[in-house]
Amino acid sequence: MKKIFISLFLIAETLFGFSYACTNFLVGKNASTTGSTFISYAADSYFLFGALAFRPAADHAPGEMVDVHDWDTGKYMGKIKQVAHTYSVVGNMNEYQVAIGETTFGGREELVDTTSVMDYGTLIYTALQRAKTAREAIKVMTSLVEEYGYASEGESFSIADPEEIWIMEMVGKGPKGKGAVWVARRIPDDCVSAHANQARITTFPLDKPDECLFSPDVISFAREKGYFNGNNTEFSFSDTYAPLDYVALRACEARVWSFFRKMDPAMDKYLSYVKGETKERMPLWIKPTKKVELKDLIFAMRDRYEGTELDITKGVGAGPYGSPMRCSPLTWKLDGKEYVHERPTATYQTGFSFIAQMRHWMPDPVGGIFWFGVDDAACSEYVPMYCGITKVPLCFDEHNGSLLKFSWTSSFWIFNWVSNMAYTKYSYMIEDIRKLQTKWEKQFSDSVPAIDKTALEMYAKDPVAARAYLTDFSNKQAEAVTASWKELGEYMMVKYMDGNIKIEKDGKFEQNEFGIPSKINRVGYPDAYKHQIVDPEPDKFRVKSKEELDQRK
């Protein structure tokens, strides 16, 4: 999803809400504890319904064409040629464990060409249907924009398979050009990387095709446009095509910084960079001080800058109970000056998010796990959806509810109901959510290895039966998680009704012999918040003493 900072798209931002959205984290196979590769993606938009799309594998007739609709708006863009066979795709991962995520950085206004056919979303899902490796996905995507043009703003793509992870950054050539300029860097196997709505590839090697690919005109086009006049070895993609501004630092690069500092505490030094105080840019990738587990990525996806001076659950904007919600827009003006809210990875406008795990030592339908969740990652749960499944559960179905139609069987609506309730008394309610998250994460940690073992044994004898087994498991887990969140919402409604907290003992609410709560906890406000109420007008709410009342006229 999109970070739009160029004036041409202010109207689009108002209509579709594509502002400073999406975060990706990437982990190489030798940087993880198990040898898995990982990429994660938070798709953040006020206009995105969180659902898990499924595209079955299919054979196609010669000459068949595909209608292209813009992924964000649904606008018809044109037609492209179909291939003879397409692969099955679950969300953003296909049956060969190829996974793709993205974040939009926007870039230079004059390079956007909305008249072309291929938008960034169509590129992703077309590549997933046609590619068996990350490198092949890069080839598919770049060939498509060369043939049909590129219709979106500048994009950073995370492209991964069980062996390799890549970042590819792409920007269009404007209404009078065709195609795109792009560069792709392979992340070293023992490293991690991230991007969050700001182009991150700076200089790159020009003679190492095993680790760096780029369009032939990525530098010459910049020279033609007058963006760059130095030596080729000095060319920086990011500085040329997506120059930094303060909001890009504070709202975008800050998310990368927060992830990096979790991987290596030495990266904390870049706080001054994201605050616009120093110029030294963060590296594109770093080597973590310890190997990364799935739980580390879950923790990173739930980050709200806790423990740092950017912590969004602190300060006046958080209210009395540490709410992470800030009313949009992200940037705002007061008395002629512009301000920006913090923008952490975990945010309330997330439609869906995922952590794609690719395991090279297993057959593809078993090796790929698409850990999928909806809504705010800090209040959500990642459910294991194997890439070999052949259907998705009702709770994740894209036709079960919509942004304008509530459904009690839709995960998106159940999780939004719970999280929006939690924002009103967040410092208390998030603890109830975390208890349930911990329960499910332990259950998945215990059960998935056993499911793997059974599926591998079945796959050796009957791959079709193995995929049916994984489909049944994944679907049941999704429905069970959703049902448990509905129960959590009902429980929280009772516990926190009208701002007070009912007392529990041994998992049950305390009550007297008449079935009435024996006690409620009137938590009131923290002293810091009381000062915010009182200090502007100290006498407005002060209770007058008896002596003062006796002196009334």
Secondary structure, DSSP 8 states (H G I E B T S, - for coil): -----SGGGHHHHHHH--SS--EEEEE-GGGBSSS-EEEEEEEE-TT------EE--EE--TT-EEEEE-TTT--EEEEEE--SEE--EETTEETTS-EEEEEEEE--GGG--TTSSB-HHHHHHHHHHH-SSHHHHHHHHHHHHHHH-B-SSEEEEEEE-SS-EEEEEEEE--TTS-SEEEEEEE--TT-EEEESSS----S--SS-TTTEEE-TTTTHHHHHTTS--S-GGG--HHHHHS---HHIIIIIIHHHHHHHHHH-GGGGGGHHHHTTS------SEE--SS-B-HHHHHHHHT---TTSTT-TTSSGGGGGGT-----S-SEEEETTEEEE----SS-TTEEEEEEEEE-TTS-HHHH-EEEEEES-GGG---EEEETT-S---GGG-TTS-BTTB--TT-HHHHHHHHHHHHGGGHHHHHHHHHHHHHHHHHHHHHHHHHHHHHHHHHHHH-HHHHHHHHHHHHHHHHHHHHHHHHHHHHHHHHHHGGG-EE-EETTEE-B-TTSSBS-EE-----HHHHHHHHTTSTTTS----HHHHHT--
